[in-house]
Amino acid sequence: MEPDAKICYCFHITHRKLVNFVRQTRPRVPSQLSECGGAGTGCGWCIPFLKQIFQQAVAGGVTDLEQLSPQEYEQRRAAYIRAGKGQPPPGATPLPEPDPQP
């Protein structure tokens, strides 16, 4: 994932901002990443990825997040929300149009 790609679409938090937050504040648990602009407190989609960013800072390695394109990440978030698993707050990035069915 590119450094300036959004991770939290609800509060417009980028990967770069989260990585820098982890470097500067050294959170003790993944949930403390919510202190970075409210990341993870909207629809909930990005919580597993916040945990991955935290774990990568602690142990290194490659995360699932790094293997997704920003477009694929956005489409998966849209599917998550359309399935009723989360509700974005007002001001969140709008969902992309669904892919047309063949």
C-alpha positions as CSV (number, residue, x, y, z in Angstrom):
1,M,0.0,0.0,0.0
2,E,1.3,3.4,-0.9
3,P,2.3,5.7,2.0
4,D,-0.4,8.3,1.2
5,A,-3.2,5.8,0.6
6,K,-6.1,6.1,3.0
7,I,-6.4,3.4,5.6
8,C,-9.3,4.9,7.6
9,Y,-11.8,6.2,5.1
10,C,-14.2,7.4,7.8
11,F,-11.7,10.0,9.2
12,H,-9.3,10.3,6.2
13,I,-6.2,8.8,7.9
14,T,-3.4,7.7,5.6
15,H,-0.9,4.9,6.0
16,R,1.9,7.4,6.4
17,K,0.1,9.2,9.2
18,L,-0.5,5.9,11.1
19,V,3.1,4.7,10.6
20,N,4.5,8.0,11.9
21,F,2.0,8.0,14.8
22,V,3.3,4.5,15.8
23,R,6.9,5.7,15.5
24,Q,6.4,8.9,17.5
25,T,4.1,7.6,20.3
26,R,5.1,4.0,20.6
27,P,1.6,2.7,21.5
28,R,1.5,-0.2,23.8
29,V,-1.6,-1.9,22.3
30,P,-3.2,-1.7,18.8
31,S,-6.3,0.1,20.1
32,Q,-4.2,3.2,20.9
33,L,-4.0,3.8,17.2
34,S,-7.5,5.3,17.5
35,E,-5.8,8.3,19.1
36,C,-4.5,9.1,15.6
37,G,-7.4,11.1,14.3
38,G,-10.0,8.6,15.5
39,A,-8.8,5.8,13.2
40,G,-10.9,2.7,13.6
41,T,-13.7,4.4,15.5
42,G,-16.1,4.8,12.5
43,C,-17.4,1.9,10.5
44,G,-14.7,-0.5,11.9
45,W,-13.4,-1.7,8.6
46,C,-9.8,-0.6,9.2
47,I,-9.4,-2.2,12.6
48,P,-7.7,-5.4,11.4
49,F,-5.3,-3.2,9.3
50,L,-4.6,-1.0,12.3
51,K,-3.6,-4.1,14.2
52,Q,-1.3,-5.1,11.3
53,I,0.4,-1.7,11.3
54,F,0.9,-2.1,15.0
55,Q,2.2,-5.6,14.7
56,Q,4.6,-4.7,11.9
57,A,6.0,-1.9,14.0
58,V,6.6,-4.4,16.9
59,A,7.8,-7.5,14.9
60,G,8.4,-6.4,11.3
61,G,7.4,-8.5,8.4
62,V,4.9,-8.1,5.6
63,T,1.2,-7.5,6.2
64,D,-1.9,-8.3,4.2
65,L,-2.3,-4.5,3.8
66,E,0.9,-4.2,1.8
67,Q,-0.4,-6.7,-0.7
68,L,-3.6,-4.8,-1.5
69,S,-3.9,-2.1,-4.1
70,P,-5.7,1.0,-2.8
71,Q,-8.5,0.2,-5.3
72,E,-8.9,-3.4,-3.9
73,Y,-8.8,-2.1,-0.4
74,E,-11.5,0.5,-1.2
75,Q,-13.7,-2.2,-2.9
76,R,-13.4,-4.6,0.0
77,R,-14.4,-1.8,2.4
78,A,-17.4,-1.0,0.3
79,A,-18.4,-4.7,0.3
80,Y,-18.0,-4.8,4.1
81,I,-20.3,-1.8,4.5
82,R,-22.9,-2.9,2.0
83,A,-23.1,-6.2,3.8
84,G,-24.2,-4.2,6.9
85,K,-21.1,-4.8,9.0
86,G,-20.4,-1.1,9.6
87,Q,-21.9,2.3,9.3
88,P,-19.6,5.2,8.2
89,P,-20.0,8.5,10.0
90,P,-21.0,11.7,8.3
91,G,-18.1,13.1,6.3
92,A,-16.6,9.7,5.5
93,T,-15.3,9.0,2.1
94,P,-18.3,7.9,-0.1
95,L,-18.4,4.3,-1.3
96,P,-17.4,3.7,-4.8
97,E,-20.1,2.5,-7.3
98,P,-20.5,-1.2,-7.2
99,D,-18.9,-3.2,-10.0
100,P,-21.5,-4.1,-12.6
101,Q,-22.6,-7.7,-12.6
102,P,-21.8,-9.7,-15.8
